[in-house]
Amino acid sequence: QVQVVESGGGLVPPGGSLTLSCAASGRSVSIYNMGWFRQTPGNQRELVAIFTTAGGTIIPDSMKGRFTITGDNAKNTVYLQMTRVKPEDTAVYYCRLHSEMRYYWGQGTQVTVSS
């Protein structure tokens, strides 16, 4: 069994910064990448950023400039640095591990941007 656990969510004021962490543990699997998605009520989960085991990143244009993803392959951990956050960044942020067999999702961490 593989466990994916997010941490670091919370309340942050507009214009502020926040870093989310995600750690995978448990059964050893071949990992392609780990990444972050977010979801608001009534909407589909959307891609925020992906960190590949080759050290590359995939970030949609809408997220570039404010969100940065980094990772530590040895620790199966990824981080999402969020800067200049906006109220529309409010969402549940999910971490996903993409292995050769399937996706593993975390339970999510709430990020609320509000003054």
C-alpha positions as CSV (number, residue, x, y, z in Angstrom):
1,Q,0.0,0.0,0.0
2,V,1.2,3.5,-0.8
3,Q,0.3,6.5,1.4
4,V,0.3,10.0,0.1
5,V,0.0,12.7,2.8
6,E,-0.2,16.5,2.2
7,S,0.5,19.2,4.8
8,G,0.9,22.9,5.0
9,G,-2.6,24.2,4.1
10,G,-4.3,26.9,6.0
11,L,-5.5,30.5,6.0
12,V,-3.3,33.0,4.1
13,P,-4.0,36.7,3.3
14,P,-4.2,37.9,-0.3
15,G,-0.7,38.6,-1.6
16,G,0.8,36.2,0.9
17,S,2.8,33.0,0.5
18,L,2.3,29.4,1.5
19,T,4.2,26.2,1.0
20,L,2.5,22.8,0.8
21,S,4.3,19.5,1.3
22,C,3.5,16.1,0.1
23,A,5.3,12.9,1.2
24,A,4.7,9.4,-0.2
25,S,5.5,6.3,1.8
26,G,4.7,2.6,2.1
27,R,5.2,0.0,-0.6
28,S,8.0,0.7,-3.1
29,V,6.6,1.6,-6.5
30,S,8.2,2.9,-9.7
31,I,7.3,6.6,-9.7
32,Y,6.9,8.6,-12.9
33,N,6.0,11.9,-11.2
34,M,4.3,13.6,-8.3
35,G,2.2,16.7,-8.5
36,W,-0.5,19.0,-7.2
37,F,-4.1,19.5,-8.3
38,R,-6.8,21.6,-6.7
39,Q,-10.5,21.5,-6.6
40,T,-13.3,23.9,-5.6
41,P,-16.9,22.8,-4.9
42,G,-18.8,22.0,-8.1
43,N,-15.7,22.0,-10.3
44,Q,-13.3,19.5,-11.7
45,R,-9.9,18.9,-10.2
46,E,-7.4,21.0,-12.1
47,L,-3.7,20.6,-12.6
48,V,-1.4,23.0,-10.6
49,A,2.0,21.6,-11.1
50,I,3.9,18.3,-11.6
51,F,7.5,17.3,-10.7
52,T,9.0,14.5,-12.6
53,T,11.6,12.0,-11.4
54,A,13.9,13.4,-14.1
55,G,13.7,16.8,-12.3
56,G,11.5,18.5,-14.8
57,T,8.3,20.4,-14.1
58,I,5.0,20.8,-15.8
59,I,3.1,24.0,-14.8
60,P,0.1,25.3,-16.8
61,D,0.5,28.9,-18.1
62,S,-2.2,30.1,-15.7
63,M,-0.1,28.9,-12.7
64,K,3.3,30.1,-13.9
65,G,5.0,33.0,-12.2
66,R,3.3,32.5,-8.8
67,F,3.5,28.7,-8.2
68,T,6.7,26.7,-8.0
69,I,7.1,23.0,-7.5
70,T,10.2,21.3,-6.2
71,G,10.9,17.8,-5.1
72,D,13.3,15.4,-3.4
73,N,13.2,12.1,-5.3
74,A,15.2,10.3,-2.6
75,K,12.5,11.2,-0.1
76,N,9.5,10.8,-2.4
77,T,8.5,14.3,-1.4
78,V,7.3,17.3,-3.4
79,Y,6.7,20.9,-2.4
80,L,4.4,23.6,-3.8
81,Q,5.5,27.1,-3.1
82,M,2.6,29.5,-3.6
83,T,3.3,33.2,-3.8
84,R,1.2,36.3,-4.3
85,V,-1.9,34.2,-3.6
86,K,-5.3,35.4,-4.6
87,P,-8.8,34.6,-3.3
88,E,-9.4,32.5,-6.3
89,D,-6.6,30.2,-5.2
90,T,-8.8,29.0,-2.4
91,A,-9.4,25.3,-2.9
92,V,-8.6,21.9,-1.6
93,Y,-5.1,21.0,-2.9
94,Y,-4.4,17.3,-3.6
95,C,-1.2,15.6,-4.1
96,R,-1.0,12.8,-6.7
97,L,1.7,10.1,-7.2
98,H,1.8,8.7,-10.7
99,S,3.3,5.2,-10.7
100,E,3.6,2.7,-13.5
101,M,0.5,1.0,-12.4
102,R,-1.9,3.7,-11.2
103,Y,-2.4,7.0,-9.5
104,Y,-2.3,7.5,-5.7
105,W,-4.1,10.5,-4.2
106,G,-3.7,12.1,-0.9
107,Q,-6.7,13.3,1.2
108,G,-6.2,16.9,0.4
109,T,-5.3,20.0,2.3
110,Q,-7.5,23.1,2.4
111,V,-6.0,26.5,1.4
112,T,-8.1,29.5,2.1
113,V,-7.0,32.9,0.8
114,S,-8.8,35.6,2.8
115,S,-8.1,38.7,4.8
